[in-house]
Amino acid sequence: MQQSCQETFEIALSDRAKAGRPSEVRKVFRAAQRPGIISFANGAPFLGALPFDKLAEEARRILAEQGGVALQYGASDGIPRLRKHIVDVMALEGVTAHPDRVIVTAGSQQALNIAAHATINPGDVVFAEGPSYAGGMSVLTSHEAEVVHVPSDGDGLIPSELERLIDEARAAGKTPKVLYTIPNFQNPGGMNLSPERRIKIGHICRKNGMLLFEDNPYGLLGFDGQTMPAIQPEFPDITFYFGSFSKMFAPGLRLGWVIAPDSIHDQLVNIAETAALNPAVFNQLIMAAYLDDAAWKDTLDVYRGIYKAKFEALVETLAEVMPPGCTWNRPTGGFYLWVKVPDGIDTEELVWEAIERGIVYVPGTAFYTNGAGHSELRLSFCLPSIQDIRKGAAILGELLREALAIGHLHTPDRETEGKQLVPLGDPPVTME
């Protein structure tokens, strides 16, 4: 019998692949895939109020009447009908654009990726709120950017801190290239960037020759229907505006978009085409059919009420069960609550014990690139039922009380040791 001889071949990763960060959020998701667990980790929307029967009928009609189009290749920047709807959606937050300037993508994640591909060189400095969206940080670091976190408070990113950090980067011989911000119901901090700061940071970016990446998946999810003015209308020459249907409708269709400065639009279309040829036509037709009926706004109102009720259940229970020294903010929309725990508790280490007890959250370390966040965590209230929210919050409170009594000590973050961290929330709830 002839023995098979195979040599081991070691694949050398590219420098860009080595620079990429694994998603700490998804690592937690994978560890928590077990029946009965209550997840405060998943930023997935609740889909129970969607008109599934109507959507099924629309899907049947699309295939029956337009099957040859729906299942065929399409335009690299998306179908005109959906791009027109996207313009109407953006107008709700003050963005004026022509449908020809809209590039439809596979969610806002791909939109961010093609923008980063087009503009960021290895070693460029990208500024982002501290904390910031873990998926966004993964995209930026995969393009070999140096991410610098800008302190935030209840009104969002602090402009004076941004100016200080830009000056520090220049003094160190680095290139400040981009500010990445989620101005509305920020992930993970939940705060809104105030109207005054939106204008101020736009001027700071323009003065320093920087681009502004405005990521806005949550802007229409204010609990009481309130919206904030987008940054893009005041600074269209430097702003890349990213939108998504994943939170306001559903993530399964993987549909988002980007509006870029006119000077770079064609290059972005080319990059998008290289990455995926075109967004799925069938998915776009379903989304367009949903938006054809103005009732989608009524459904959005239903969801706002659902998320508000879940948020209130969460903060009411936390006030009853959390140990002294814990604080959290009170967002007015979106999916997330940001919690700070006493310094003796390491939320990254404690997450595995939480999973054993039947709940999962995301430790704060997932939302920084500099090692910070050990005394912070994010709770997503969008997906669990109110009953599970109350039950899970009680488990979390008990776990933190025990951890505080035992003393889960951790080494201070190297990047933040000796520095004053600016608290999120205005004002935070404090359990004294």
C-alpha positions in Angstrom: 0.0 0.0 0.0 1.5 3.3 -1.1 1.7 5.8 1.7 0.4 9.3 0.9 3.0 12.0 1.6 1.7 15.5 2.1 3.9 18.5 2.8 2.6 21.1 5.1 2.4 24.5 3.3 2.2 27.5 5.5 0.2 30.4 4.0 1.7 33.8 4.6 -1.0 36.4 5.3 -0.8 39.8 3.7 0.1 42.7 5.9 -3.4 44.0 5.4 -4.9 40.8 6.6 -2.6 40.7 9.6 -3.7 44.2 10.5 -7.4 43.2 10.7 -9.0 42.8 14.2 -11.2 39.8 14.9 -14.7 40.8 16.0 -14.9 40.5 19.8 -18.6 40.9 19.5 -18.9 37.9 17.2 -16.6 35.8 19.4 -19.1 36.4 22.2 -22.0 35.5 19.9 -20.4 32.2 19.0 -19.8 31.3 22.7 -23.4 32.1 23.6 -25.2 30.0 20.9 -27.1 27.8 23.2 -30.8 27.3 23.8 -32.5 29.5 26.4 -29.7 32.1 26.8 -30.8 35.7 27.1 -28.7 37.9 24.8 -28.0 41.5 25.5 -25.2 41.3 22.9 -26.9 41.1 19.6 -27.7 44.4 17.9 -30.3 42.7 15.7 -33.7 44.4 15.3 -36.9 42.8 16.5 -38.8 41.7 13.4 -42.1 40.6 14.9 -44.1 43.6 13.6 -43.1 43.3 10.0 -45.9 42.5 7.5 -44.5 39.1 6.5 -47.7 38.0 4.6 -47.5 41.2 2.4 -43.8 40.8 1.9 -44.3 37.1 0.8 -46.9 38.3 -1.7 -44.6 40.9 -3.0 -41.8 38.4 -3.4 -44.2 36.0 -5.3 -45.3 38.9 -7.6 -41.7 40.0 -8.3 -40.7 36.5 -9.3 -43.9 36.0 -11.4 -43.7 39.3 -13.2 -40.0 40.2 -13.1 -38.2 37.0 -12.4 -35.8 37.4 -15.4 -34.8 40.8 -14.0 -34.9 39.9 -10.3 -32.5 36.9 -10.6 -30.2 38.6 -13.1 -27.1 40.7 -12.7 -27.8 44.4 -12.1 -26.3 47.9 -12.0 -23.2 48.2 -9.9 -24.7 51.2 -8.0 -28.2 49.7 -7.5 -31.6 49.8 -9.2 -32.9 53.3 -9.9 -36.2 52.6 -8.1 -34.5 51.9 -4.8 -32.1 54.7 -5.1 -35.1 57.1 -5.5 -36.6 55.7 -2.3 -33.2 56.1 -0.5 -33.2 59.8 -1.4 -36.7 60.2 0.1 -35.6 58.3 3.3 -32.5 60.6 3.7 -34.6 63.7 3.2 -36.3 62.9 6.6 -33.0 64.0 8.2 -32.2 66.9 5.9 -30.0 65.2 3.3 -30.7 66.4 -0.3 -29.2 64.2 -3.0 -30.0 63.1 -6.6 -30.6 59.3 -7.0 -27.7 59.1 -9.4 -25.4 60.0 -6.5 -26.6 57.0 -4.3 -24.5 53.8 -4.3 -26.4 50.8 -3.0 -24.3 48.4 -1.0 -24.5 45.2 0.9 -25.3 47.0 4.2 -23.5 50.1 5.5 -20.6 47.8 6.4 -19.7 47.4 2.7 -20.2 51.1 2.2 -17.7 51.9 4.9 -15.3 49.3 3.5 -15.3 50.8 0.0 -14.9 54.3 1.3 -11.9 53.2 3.4 -10.5 51.3 0.4 -10.7 54.5 -1.6 -9.2 57.0 0.9 -7.1 55.4 3.6 -3.4 54.6 3.3 -1.5 52.5 5.8 -0.6 54.5 8.8 -3.2 57.2 8.3 -4.9 58.3 11.5 -8.7 57.8 11.8 -10.4 59.4 14.7 -13.5 57.8 16.2 -15.6 58.2 19.4 -14.4 56.3 22.4 -16.0 53.8 22.5 -17.0 53.1 18.9 -18.7 50.5 16.7 -16.6 47.3 16.8 -17.4 46.4 13.2 -16.3 49.8 12.0 -13.0 49.5 13.9 -12.4 46.2 12.2 -12.9 47.7 8.8 -10.6 50.7 9.6 -7.8 48.6 11.1 -8.0 46.1 8.2 -7.0 49.0 6.0 -4.0 49.6 8.3 -5.3 52.8 9.7 -4.3 53.9 13.2 -7.5 54.5 15.2 -7.4 57.2 17.8 -10.4 57.4 20.2 -11.8 60.8 21.0 -13.4 61.2 24.4 -17.2 61.7 24.4 -19.9 62.8 26.8 -23.7 63.0 26.8 -23.6 65.3 23.8 -21.3 63.0 21.8 -17.7 63.5 20.6 -16.0 66.5 22.2 -14.7 68.9 19.6 -11.9 70.4 21.7 -10.6 66.9 22.3 -10.7 66.1 18.6 -8.6 69.3 17.9 -6.1 68.3 20.6 -5.7 64.8 19.2 -5.3 66.1 15.6 -2.5 68.4 16.8 -0.8 65.5 18.6 -1.0 63.4 15.5 0.6 66.1 13.3 3.3 66.8 15.9 4.2 63.1 15.7 4.5 63.3 12.0 1.3 61.3 11.2 -1.4 62.1 8.7 -4.9 62.8 10.2 -7.2 61.5 7.4 -10.7 60.7 8.6 -13.2 61.3 11.4 -15.5 58.3 11.8 -18.7 59.1 13.7 -22.1 57.6 14.5 -23.9 60.8 15.4 -27.4 59.4 16.2 -28.0 56.9 19.1 -24.4 55.9 18.8 -23.3 52.3 18.9 -22.3 51.4 21.6 -22.7 54.6 23.7 -26.3 55.5 22.8 -25.5 59.3 22.8 -26.6 61.9 20.2 -24.1 64.4 18.8 -25.6 67.8 19.5 -26.5 70.0 16.6 -23.8 72.6 17.6 -21.1 69.9 17.7 -22.1 68.5 14.3 -21.3 71.9 12.8 -18.2 72.4 14.8 -16.6 69.0 14.0 -17.4 69.6 10.3 -15.5 72.8 10.4 -12.6 71.1 12.3 -12.4 68.4 9.6 -12.5 70.8 6.7 -9.9 73.1 8.3 -7.5 70.1 8.8 -8.0 68.6 5.4 -9.8 65.6 6.8 -12.7 63.5 5.5 -15.8 62.8 7.6 -17.4 59.4 7.6 -21.0 59.8 8.9 -22.5 56.4 9.7 -26.2 56.6 10.4 -28.1 53.3 10.7 -30.2 54.5 13.7 -31.3 58.0 12.9 -35.0 57.1 12.4 -35.2 55.1 15.6 -35.8 57.9 18.1 -38.2 56.6 20.7 -40.6 59.5 20.2 -40.0 59.9 16.5 -37.5 62.7 16.8 -34.8 63.1 14.2 -31.5 65.1 14.2 -30.1 67.0 11.2 -27.4 65.1 9.3 -23.9 66.5 9.1 -23.7 65.9 5.3 -25.8 68.8 4.0 -23.5 71.4 5.6 -20.3 69.6 4.5 -21.0 67.6 1.3 -17.5 68.2 -0.1 -15.8 66.1 2.7 -18.6 63.8 4.0 -19.2 60.2 3.2 -22.8 59.5 4.4 -23.6 55.8 5.1 -27.1 54.5 5.6 -28.7 51.1 6.1 -32.0 49.3 6.1 -30.7 46.7 8.5 -32.0 48.4 11.7 -35.1 50.3 10.4 -36.3 47.3 8.4 -34.3 44.0 8.5 -30.6 43.0 8.1 -31.3 39.8 6.0 -31.6 41.7 2.7 -28.1 43.2 3.3 -28.9 46.6 1.8 -27.3 49.9 2.7 -25.9 52.9 0.8 -23.3 55.6 0.6 -23.4 59.2 -0.6 -19.9 60.4 -1.3 -18.4 63.8 -2.4 -19.0 64.2 -6.2 -15.3 64.1 -6.9 -15.0 60.5 -5.8 -18.3 59.0 -6.7 -17.2 57.2 -9.9 -14.2 55.7 -8.2 -16.5 54.3 -5.4 -18.8 52.7 -8.0 -15.7 51.0 -9.5 -14.6 49.7 -6.1 -18.1 48.5 -5.3 -18.3 46.7 -8.6 -14.9 45.1 -8.1 -15.9 43.9 -4.6 -19.3 42.4 -5.5 -20.3 43.2 -9.1 -23.7 44.4 -7.9 -26.1 44.3 -5.0 -28.7 41.6 -5.2 -31.5 42.8 -7.5 -34.2 40.5 -6.0 -33.4 42.0 -2.5 -33.6 45.5 -3.9 -36.9 44.9 -5.6 -38.4 43.6 -2.3 -37.1 46.6 -0.4 -38.4 49.0 -3.0 -41.8 47.3 -2.9 -41.9 47.7 0.9 -41.1 51.4 0.6 -43.7 51.9 -2.2 -46.4 51.8 0.5 -46.3 54.7 2.9 -47.4 52.3 5.6 -43.7 51.6 6.2 -43.6 54.7 8.3 -46.5 53.4 10.5 -44.5 50.2 11.0 -41.5 52.2 12.0 -43.6 54.0 14.6 -44.7 50.6 16.0 -41.0 49.6 16.3 -40.1 52.9 18.1 -42.8 52.1 20.7 -41.5 48.6 21.1 -37.9 49.7 21.6 -38.9 52.4 24.0 -40.9 49.9 26.1 -37.9 47.5 26.2 -35.5 50.3 27.1 -37.8 51.4 30.0 -38.0 47.8 31.3 -34.3 47.5 31.2 -33.5 50.7 33.1 -36.2 50.2 35.6 -34.8 46.7 36.4 -31.2 47.9 36.5 -32.2 50.6 39.1 -33.5 47.8 41.3 -30.7 45.2 41.0 -27.4 46.9 40.2 -24.8 47.2 42.9 -23.4 50.6 44.2 -21.0 52.3 41.8 -22.7 51.2 38.6 -23.8 54.0 36.2 -25.5 54.0 32.8 -26.8 56.6 30.4 -30.4 57.2 29.2 -30.4 57.2 25.4 -33.5 58.6 23.6 -33.5 56.0 20.8 -31.6 53.3 19.1 -30.7 49.8 20.5 -28.0 50.3 23.2 -27.4 51.1 26.8 -23.8 51.8 28.0 -22.9 50.7 31.5 -19.9 51.5 33.7 -19.1 49.3 36.6 -16.7 49.8 39.6 -13.0 49.6 38.8 -12.6 46.3 40.6 -14.7 44.4 38.1 -13.3 43.3 34.7 -16.3 42.9 32.3 -14.2 41.1 29.7 -13.3 38.3 32.2 -16.8 38.2 33.7 -18.6 37.7 30.4 -17.9 34.0 30.4 -19.4 33.6 33.9 -22.4 35.5 32.6 -22.8 33.1 29.8 -22.7 30.2 32.2 -25.5 31.8 34.1 -27.7 32.3 31.0 -27.0 35.8 29.8 -24.6 37.5 27.4 -23.4 41.1 27.1 -20.6 42.6 25.2 -17.6 43.8 27.3 -16.4 47.3 26.7 -13.0 46.2 25.4 -14.7 45.2 22.1 -15.3 48.9 21.3 -11.8 50.3 21.7 -8.6 49.6 19.8 -6.3 50.8 22.6 -7.1 48.3 25.4 -9.6 50.4 27.2 -13.1 49.3 28.3 -12.5 46.7 31.1 -14.9 48.5 33.4 -17.6 49.0 30.8 -20.1 47.0 28.9 -22.9 47.3 26.3 -26.4 46.0 26.8 -28.6 45.7 23.6 -32.3 45.8 24.5 -33.7 45.6 20.9 -34.1 41.8 20.6 -35.1 40.1 23.9 -38.7 40.2 25.2 -39.5 42.5 28.1 -39.8 39.4 30.3 -36.3 38.2 29.3 -34.9 41.7 29.7 -36.1 41.9 33.3 -34.9 38.4 34.1 -31.5 38.9 32.4 -30.9 42.2 34.1 -31.6 40.6 37.5 -29.0 37.9 36.6 -26.5 40.6 35.6 -27.1 42.6 38.8 -26.5 39.5 41.0 -23.4 38.6 39.0 -21.9 42.1 39.4 -22.7 42.2 43.1 -20.9 38.9 43.6 -18.0 40.1 41.5 -17.8 43.4 43.5 -17.7 41.4 46.7 -15.0 39.1 45.5 -13.0 41.8 43.7 -12.3 40.9 40.0 -9.3 43.1 39.7 -7.6 43.9 36.4 -4.5 45.7 35.2 -5.2 49.3 34.3 -5.5 50.0 30.5 -2.1 51.0 29.3 -3.5 53.7 27.0 -5.8 55.2 29.7 -3.8 54.7 32.9 -3.5 58.0 34.7 -5.9 59.8 32.3 -9.3 61.0 33.0 -12.0 59.1 31.0 -14.9 61.3 30.1 -18.2 59.6 31.2 -21.0 59.0 28.7 -24.6 59.9 29.6 -26.2 63.2 30.5 -26.8 62.7 33.3 -25.9 59.0 34.1 -28.0 57.0 36.6 -25.8 56.2 39.5 -26.4 53.5 42.1 -24.9 55.0 45.2 
